[in-house]
């Protein structure tokens, strides 16, 4: 265990215990059904809110608990521990809500943040487009100011929480010929005329996560729903990305830890040629390699968390954590599947679902190739 785990105090560990009990009761028994229907029941969001697991780091004045980000780290780790990948709670609480808190008007914060904390409004953020993924400068969705409204046109895809969303933060071009300097963030209510959603997308993994396409056809968005300044959106996105990318690293590492634990148990329970397969040198060496890489990742991620708490986490370091941990996660899970043999290809096996769910970790939040580009520019 890394020394920086001492950052967690008794309050964090009590929160962890309560969260584990909640997840075991309210999530684990339902996750398979959510995978079939391709989204998590709204009731689960409401129960999570009642138990204090949504928007925990938001100020009490806006319905949150006013906790530090370590509570959010606990939430991500425990969700990854059971591979409950359908839950979009972290994105809702630690990506969407901070944009409102940091860049929204007082009216926006007062209206949306308490409702998010109560689970009554589900938030999403729409960056990716059919022709623009990691390259946010290439987006084509436009928002043209007409009087006291923006006329929004375009489409987004692969949007987490999109199907159930009550509002979406949309990344749009307000000055199309200005590249990144012409990008703005708009809060768009789902009930607005011209805003439609596609059905949940069928994915290779993350089957319980409601991911869909969003379409904007002359949607009139009140000018007051602009987050921050006009044409400042790209700057805001860059400011928030280090924490967002560290979140991916945190969940990836915790998932790898859980998969290894499952695999160690299986290797001791499974017998071949008269002995536990864990006693074969090849299996022992594979387990040893995975344990070592996971521990290396744990020390690095905990150091990143420590830097985050001091306000010192930079974009390059976060990119390193995201790229290295998700590459490691996929490598570990592939090995775990191999050790499980035929059972490793059965959907009911933990490592099978984790393996399928993990592959996208190297893609979203900026592909790992983009992470390496960002790291390389700093050298």
N, C-alpha and C positions, 0 to 999 in steps of 0.2 A: 504494500500500500504506500503510495507516494506521501511524502511528508506534508504536502500542501493540502491533503485531506483534512488536516487540522483546522482549515478554514471553516469547516462545518461545526456549528455549536449544537448544544442540546435541542434548541428550538428547531433547527434544521432536521435533526435526526427524529424528533417527535413527528415532524411533518412527514418525513419519509415513511415512518411506521404507519401513520394514518392513511397516507396515500396508497401504500401497498395493500392495506385492508380494503380500501375503496376499490382499487383496480381489480383485486381478486373477486370482489362481490359484484361490482357493477359493469365491469368491462370484459373480463375473461370469458364468462359464460355466454356472452352475446357476440363476440367478435367474429365468429364463423358465420353467423347469420348476417352480420353487417357486410362481410365480404361478398355474400351472395347478392345483397341488395345494392351494394356499391356505395353505401354511405352509412354514417353513424346516426342512430336515432337522436332526434332533438332532445328527447327525455334525458339522454345521457349527458348532454351539455348542461341541462338544467340541474341535474343532480350534482355534477361536478362543481357548478357555481355555488350551490347550496352548501357544499362541503368545503368551499374556499379554495378550489383549485384552478380558478380562472382569474386572470389579471391580478395575480397576487402581488406583483411589483408596482402596480399603479398606486398613486397616492390615495389615501383614505377619503380625501375630499371628492374623489371621482369614483367611489365605490370599491376601490381596491383595498388590499391589506397593508400597503406601504412597506412590503418586505423587500429585502435585497435580492439581487439576481441569483444568489446561491439557492434560494427556494425554487427558482425556475430551473436551475441545473438539476436539482433533485427530481423535479417533475420529468424532465427529459430522460434522465437516467432510469427512472423507474418504469416509464412507458417503454423505453427500449429494452429493458430487462425482460419484459413479457412479450416484446415485439408487437405491441398494440399499435400498429402503424396506421390504423384508420383514424386515430384521434388527431384532429387538427388544432388541438388546444394550444400548443406552443406557438404556432404561427399566429393564431388569434391573439394570444396574450403578450407575446414577446417580439412580434414583428409588426402586426397591424396596429395594436394599441399604442406602442411607442411613437409611431408616426403621428397619430392623433395628438398625443400628449406633447410632443416636441414642436409640431408645426401647425396644429389646428387652432382655430380661434377659441375663445372661452366658450362661446355658444356651442361649438362642435364638441368640445371636451365634456361639457355639462350634459349634452344630449346623448352622446354615444358611449362614452366610457363606462358610466354606471350600468347601462343596459348590457354592455359586453360582459361586465363583471357578474351580472345576474344571469348570464346565459340567454338572455332574451333577444339579443342581436348577435349574429355570427358575422365576423369580419373576414375579408379576403383581400389580397393584393394582386393586381393584374399587371404583370410586366411582360411576360412572354407572348409573342405573336407567332402566327404560322410561318412568317418569314424572318423572325427576329427572336433568337434565344438569348445566348450569353451576351450578344452584342446589343446592348440596350440603346445604343445610338441609332440603330437601324429600325426603330419602331415607326410604324406608319399611322397609328391611331392619332387622330387630330382633334383638337378642341379649339374652336374659334369663338372669341368673345363677341357676343351680340347683345348690347345693352347690359342687362344685369344677369345674363346667363351665358354659359359656354355651350356651343353646339358640338356635341361629341359624336364622332363617327369612327368606326373601325371594329376590330375584333381581337380577342385574346384567346389563348389556348393553354392547356395544362394548368388550370388555375385551381389550386388547393382550396378547399372550403367553398368553391365556386357555386356548386349546385344548391347548397343550403344557405348561401350568403344572404344577409339582409342588406349589406352594403359592401362596396368594393372600392379600394383605393386604386384608381386607374392611372397608369403612366401614359401620358399623351403629349403630343407635340403641339405647343401653343405658338411656336415660331418655327415652322417646318424647315426653313432654309438655314437655320442656325446650328444644326447638328445637336450635340449634347447640350449646348447652351440654350436650346429652345424647348426643353422638356419641363413639364409641370406635373404635379400630382393633384388629382381631383377625387373627392369623396363622392361616390355615385350611389344613391339609394336604389335598391333592387326594384322598387315599385315604379320607378320613372318610366314613362311611355317611351318605347323604342329600345328598352334594355331587355334583352332576352337571353336565356341560358340554354345550352345544349344539354342532352342527357349525359349522365356520368360516363366518362370514357372508359373503355375496357383496356386495362393495363396488364402488363406481364406480372407485376407485383402491386403492392399497396392497394389491394383490391377493395378494402373497406373504406379507403379514403375517397371522399367525393371530389373528383377532379373532372372539370368540364370546360367547355368552350363558352365564351361570353361574346355577345354581339351588341353593338351600339349603332343604332340607326337614327340619326338626328335626335339624340337624347339631349334635352335641355337641362343642364346642370346649373343650379344657382351659383352665381359668382362667389358667394360666401363660402362655398364648399371647396374652394382652392386651399390646399394645404401649403402654408408658407407663402413665399413670393412667386410670382409668375416667372417661368423660365429658370427656376432654381431647383427643379426636381432632381436632375442628375446629381447635383451636389448633395442633396439630402439622401439620395440612395447610397452614394458612396460613404457618407458618414455613418449610416446604419449597417452597412454590409459586414464590417469586421465581427460584430456580435452575431449577426445572422449566420455567418460562415462558421463561427466557433460553435454555434448550436448544432450544426450538422456534424462537426467533429465529435462533439460530446455524445450525441446519440449513436453515431457510428461506433465509437469506442465501447460504449456500454452494451451495444448489441453484440459486438465481438466477444466481450467478456462473458455474456450470457451464453452465447453459442459454444464457447469453449467449455463452460461448466456442464452444459448438456452433453457435449461430446466426451468429456472425461468420464462422466457417469455411464454413458453408453459403452465406452471402451472397456470399462471394468465389468459391465453386465454381459456383454456379448462374448461368447466363447467360439473359438475355432481351433481345430487341430489339438483339442484337449486342454486349452488354456484361454485365459482372458486375452482378448486381442491387445489390450493395453500392455501386455508383457512382451509383445513382439517389438524388436528394436526399431523397426521403421515407424510404427505407431508412436512409440515413446519419443522418437526424435521429432516427429511431426507435432506432437503435443508440446514438446519442449520449445520448438521454434515459435509456435503460436503464443505460448505463455510469455516468451521473451519479448516478442514484438508488441504484444498487448501492453506489457509493463512499460516498455519504452514509450508507447503512446500515452499511457496513463500519466507518466511523469510530465510529458510535454503538455498535455491538455490541462492538467492541474496547474502547471505554471502559467498557461495562458489564462486560466480562470483567475488566478491570483493577479495577473496584470490587468484583467478586465475590472476587477474590484478596485484597483488603484487608479483606474481611468487611463491606463497606459497601453492597452492592447492596440496594436497598429494593424493596418490592412495587410501588410506583407506577412506578418506572423500568423494572422488569422487564416490567410490563404495557404500557408504551409500546413497548418493544423487540418484544414478542410481537406486538402489534397492527400496528405500522407495518411491521415486516419481513415479516409474512405477507401483509398487503395488497399490499405491493410485490412480493413473490414471485409472487403470483397475477397481478398486472398485467403483470409482465415475461414470465411464461410464456405468457400469452395473446398478447402481442405476438410472441413467438418462434414460436408456432404459426402466426400469421398470415403471418409472413415466410416460413416453410417452405411455405406454400401447401398443396396436396393432401398432400404428404409429412408435413405437420404434423398430419394426422389419421390417420396410419398408426401402429399400435401399436408397430412395431419402431423407430420414430424416438425418439430420446432425449427430445426436448422434449415429445412426445405423452404419454409415460408420466409424465414429471415434471409436466406440466400436470394430468393426471388425479389424480396422487398428492397434489399440492399443495393442492387445494381444501379438504381437511379441516383444514389447518393453521389456518385462520381459525375453526374450530369447537372442536377439542379443546384441552385445557389451559385451558378457559374461553373462551367465544366472544369475538370481538373487540368485540362490543357490551358484554359484561361488562367487558372491559378498559377501555373508554372510561368506563363507569360508575365503576369504581374510580379512574381518573385524575381524573374530574370531582369526585368526593367530596373530593379533596385540595385543590381550588382554593378 
